[in-house]
Amino acid sequence: MNWQYHEVKPSPVLQEFIDCYWWEDYFDTLQEHKLHLVVPDNSIELIFTENPIRRKDISSLEESTQNSHLSGLKTKPQHCFLQKSPLMGVRFKPKGFYLLTDLKHSETIDQSLAPTNCFSKDIRLLEEHLFTTPDSYMRNQFLNDFFENIFLKNSNKRDLLFEKLAAEIETNLGMLPISEMAFKYNISIKTIERKLNEKLGITPKKYSKLVRIIHCLQNGPKNSNQSLTGLAYQYGFADQSHFIKEVKSITSVAPSTFLKMDHGIQSPTFS
């Protein structure tokens, strides 16, 4: 694919919770190129678009078609059909999203949800501003104002222990045993499980697996002189067959295939 991708960081007060705002100029006139393999990438994204986007779960074949929507944290691969880029996207950090919505987080995993189900009805006014404003700087300002307002209302609900636990998993690339985290913070394993289930929507074990595989794929060998076996051992997999099985579980393809393929709309993440 040949297109321009842009991203900017949010205001300082939001940088713990939002990774970036992004936009691009992708447009595909070829029918066969509209389908993209979308795999877990450790992000939650709010997408503003007037062009329908169709998502299909690869294993269950369940489909949803929406314009603007929230794409929750992905734990399995899907196919995404689109012809034209969204207007704007907001990429939330998984450990920060809980403070910006009152939605039950288990309901967002692998789901595409209407923005009004995730935020107040004011999200429609924000969407209108974004679509009627031609200047990207002003769009970013509208997004900052909207989410800063939510943050200020919810800042007293911050769970710093949860944020530290999620950060531990991410910093250690998903390879820190949960028992060691429990010892470090002098809490029980059940407390860690409860915190992540409530505010992330999945178990710490499953989140650790996602973080480890995603980081591995982002930093995998890009040429034949590097070894997949060495990569597997580097990220704590028992052997190459186990590594291949785990990668397939979230990408539907073998790691050697994934590392060589065109990552389409996920190229900014995996290329």
Secondary structure, 3 states (H helix, E strand, C coil): CCCCEEEECCCHHHCCCEEEEEEECCECCCHHHCEEEECCCCCEEEEECCCCEEEEECCCCCEEEECCEEECCCCCCEEEECCECCCEEEEECCCCHHHHCCCCHHHCCCCEECHHHHCCCHHHHHHHHHHHCCCHHHHHHHHHHHHHHHHHHHHHHCCHHHHHHHHHHHHCCCCCCHHHHHHHHCCCHHHHHHHHHHHCCCCHHHHHHHHHHHHHHHCCCCCCCCCHHHHHHHCCCCCHHHHHHHHHHHHCCCHHHHHHCCCHHHHHHHC
